[in-house]
Amino acid sequence: MTERTGLLPFWKNYDRKLYLRAAILADELGYDSFWIPEAWGYEIFSLLTEIAVHTKRIKLGTGIVNCFSRSPGLLAMNAATVDDISEGRLLLGMGTSAKRVIEGFHAREFEKPLTQLRDVIRVTRALLAGKRLDESGAKLHDYRPFSLAMQPLRPGVPIYVAALKQKSITSIGELADGWIPTFWPYKKLNQGHAWIADGAAKAGRDPSEISTAPFTTVVPLGEAGIREARQIISFYIGGMGDYYRELLSGFGYAEECKRVDELYKDKKTRSQAADAVSDAMIEALTIVGDPKHCIEELKHRREYGIDLPILTLPSNLPWEMVELFIRTMAPSA
């Protein structure tokens, strides 16, 4: 059986034409899926449509779309449309994003994020299944009996949720098809799996049918890769809000996170923040080394319950380097 492996480009400085070539190559090499991020640059469903018409087999994921900037009904319409165009290859990855983005960029109130996410999932499920909105079970709004005025290609698009906190992860067990953890130590995935199982039990579902698909940083550049990994981790701890600092502090890296955060917050010392990232954190959060080691280590980490590693593509590099990465990490039969 072929290993399932996905790819994900970074949203900053997104090179549309380069990553279209990357998706086409990934399709040829047997990758399971190609995921597109969305922040405040390119719009995600348009990019997926372009990739859909240039590929044949590879699944296409939103990695991720937030649950506030589009209404639940519009998000279901987006999903139904791209799934139709791609002939049933869409994977709908979603999350809540954060207050600063939702209120500062989208001008929407960041209220009851988990309830909003659950409503979006329920509405999407109902509309794709041909049901009316008032049958969705949504909690935040009293929907009128609308249904989609088109026939969705599939009655259900797989829904993956990016989540870091217990209630959100438990909710995946109830409502979703997959969990997307980011910078979650791979040896601690069992904690998230236990929460998913709790939610699945509540809904009478089989937790083994819910995939774990972490965004996975792989840097097959030897010693240079270690330096790159330190930079990436320090950025997430110091520059991406409180989420990752709190998560990693709870997993035993509180001292390192505090030091990295202090150095990163001060522009005078920001360049030193990467040096405060410990070797233990690099091992837990990334895969770094020569190409052979990275390939073997990725296989090893699947043993911890990783069903679909989504590998982050190198950014700000020429096509030749991106192509080399894709060919090096291609899934084996």
N, C-alpha and C positions, 0 to 999 in steps of 0.2 A: 504494500500500500504506500502511495506517495505521501511524504510528509507535507503537511499544510504549512505554508509560509507566506506571509504577506509583506508588503512594502508600503512605506509611508514617507513622502517628502516633507520637509519642514516648510511652514507657511511663510516665514519671512524670506524676502527676496525670491519668491516663487518664480521659477523659470518655466512658463507654460509649455513652450515648445520642447524644452529639454525633458521635462517630466512626461510629456506625451510619448516621446521616444522611449523613455524608461518603461512606461506601461506596456507599450507594444513589445519590447524585448522581454519583459516579465511574462507576458502572455505566451510568447514563443517558448520560454524556458520552463513553463509548468508551475509558476507561482500560483498560489491559491487565490490571492486577492491583492488589489491595489487600492489604497485608502488615501483620500484627499482631506487635508485639514482645512478649517475655516476659522479665521479670526477677524481681521478687518482689512483684508486684501481681496483676493479673488472670491467670487461667489461659487459655492461648492457644487451645486447641481448642474450648472452650466459646464464646469470642467469635466464632471463625470459623463455628461452627454457627449462631449467631444471625444473622450477616451472610448466610450461605448461604441461609437461608429467606426473606430479604428482598431478594435480588438474583437476577438471571437469567443474566447472561453473564460478568461480571467474574471473573477467577481470584482465588483466595484463598490467600495465602501466610503461612507461619510465618516471621516475620522478626526474630529467629530463635528456634528452640527448641534448648536445649543437649542434648548427648548423654549426660549423666550422670543427670539427675534422674528420668528414666523408664527402665525397662529397655528394651533393644532390641526385645523382643517387644511391650511395651506401646506403644512409639512406632509400631511397624508397625500395631498395632490402631487407635491414634488416627488414623493416616493413612488406613487403609482405611475407617474409619467416616465421617470428615468428607468424604472423596472420594465416598463413596456418597451422603451427604446432599446434597452440592453438585452432584451429577450430573457428576462428573469435572472439577472446577475447582480441586482442591487443588494447590498448589506447596509442597513441603516444604523450607523453608530451615532449615539446622541449623549448629551450630558447637560449640566445646568450652566456651565461657564461660571462666571464670578460677578459680583456686584459691580466692580469698576467697569467691566466691559458692558454688561447689560444696561446699566443706568447711564454710564458715561458715553457710550458709543451708540447704543440702540435706543436710548431714551425710554426704556421700559422699567417698571418697578421690579426690583429683584425680591419678590415676595413669595414665600412658601415654595422654595425651589423644588423640593422633593415632590410635593403634591402636584406642582406644575409638570414635572417630568412624568409622573405617573399618569396624569391626564393625557399628555401627548401620546404616550404609549397606548393607552386605552382607545383614544380617538383614532389613531392610525390603524390599530388592529380592527376596530369596528368598520371603518370606511373601506379598507381593503377587502374585508370579508363580505362586503355588500350590505352591511347593516346601516341603520340610521344613527345619526349622532346622539339622539336621545336614548339609544340603547347601549351607549358606550360605557356607562358607569362613571363618567367624568364627574369630579366633585366641585370644581371651582366655578363652573358656569352651567346655566340651564339651557342646554342646546335645544333648538327646534328640530323637527324630524327630517333633517336634510340627509341625503345619501349622495354618493358620487354619481354624477351624470355621465359616467363612462364605466366600462367593464375592466377592472384591474386584471392584469395578466395572471397574477397569483393572488390567492386569497390571504396570503401572509408573506410579508418580507421579513427576513431575520432581523431582529433588533438587538443591538449590542449597546451596553451602557458603560460609559466611563465613570467610575465611582471610586472614592477613597474612604468613605465613612460607613460605619456599620449599618445604619438604617437604609442608606442607598444601596448597599451591596445586598442586604437582605431582600430589598425590593426587586432586585434582579432575579432572585430565585422565584419570586411570585409571578413576574410579568415578562421578563426578557429572555433572550436566547443566548446571550453572551455577556461576559464581563471584560472590560478593557481597563486593566490597572496600569498606571504609569509610575515609574520609579518606586515600585513596590519590591522589596527584597525577595528574590525568588524562593529562598528557603522559608519564607513566611507566608507563602500563598495559601497554605493550609488554613490560616485564620480566615481569609476571605472565603475560601471554599466552605468552611463551617457555617458562615453567615448565609451564604447562598443556599445551603442545604436547609437551614431554618426556614427561609422564605419559601423554598420549594415544598417543604412539608406542609406549610400553611395552605398552599394552593393545591396540594395533591399532585405535585409534579415530581419527575425524576431528575434529581440534580445532576446526574451524569450526562444528561442531554444538554446542559448549559455549558457552552465553551468558555475557556479562559484564553483571552487573546491580548496579552500585554504588549504595549508599545515597548520595543526592545532596542536599546542602543548597542550596536555592534561596531567596533572600530578595529578592523584588521590591519593595523599599521605598526605593529610591534611597539617599541618604546614611544614613538610619536603618538601612538594611540592612547597611551596612558596619560600623556599630557592633555590630549584632546578630551578624554573622559573627565579629567579633573575640572576642565573649563565648563563642560556641559553640566556636571553636577552642581558646581558652585552657582551657575546661572539659575538653575531650578530652585535651589534653596534660597538664594538671596534676591533673585529678580522676578520670581513668579508668585509673589504673595505669600500667604501663611500656610497654604495647603501642604506643600511638600516638606517644609520645615517641621510642621506638627506631625505629619505622618512618620517621618524618619526619626524624629525625637522619640516617638512612641515605640519604635522598634530598636531602641538602644543607642541611637546616634545623637543624643541630645547635646553632648559637649561639643562634638564636631560641628553640628548644625549652628549652635550659638556662635561659635568662632567664625564660621564661614559667613553667617549673616551679618555679624558686626563688621567684618572686613569689606563685604560687598556693599553695604549701605553707605559707607564713606567713600566718595569718589577718589580720595587720595590713596586709599588702601585697596581699592577694588581689584587691582591687578594681583594682589597677594591672596585673594580669597581662594583661588584654585589650589594653592599650596596647603591650605588647611583641610582639604578633602583627604580622608584617610584611605589607606590601601584596602581596608576592610569594606569601606563604602563602595569603592570602585568595583571590587569583586562581587558585591551583593547587587549592584544596580546596573552594571554594564558588562559587556563581553569584550575584552581587549586582549590583543596579542597578535601573533602572526596568523595568517589566514587559516592554516591547518588547525591551530588551537581554537580559533573562533568557531570553526565548523564543528569540531568535536564537542566544544563546550555548549553550543546550542543544542546538540543532541542530548547532552547530559541534563540540561535544564528542562527538557520536555518531561523528564521523569518526575518532576515536581508538580505536574498537573498543568503544564502549558500545552494547550491544544493547537493554538495558532499564534506563534510569535509574529508580531508585526514589526519588521525591521525598519528603523529610521534610515533613510537614504542620506548620504553625505551631502552637505549643502555648500554653496559657493565654490564648487569645483567644476572643472571642465567635463564635457561628456565622457571623455576617455576614462576618467576616474570613476564616474558614476557607473559606466558600463562594466568596468572591472569589478566593482563591488557587487553588482547584480549577478554577474556570472560566477563570482567566487562563492556567494552565499546561496546560489540556486538550490532548491530542494532536490534531494536524491530519491530515486524510486525505491 
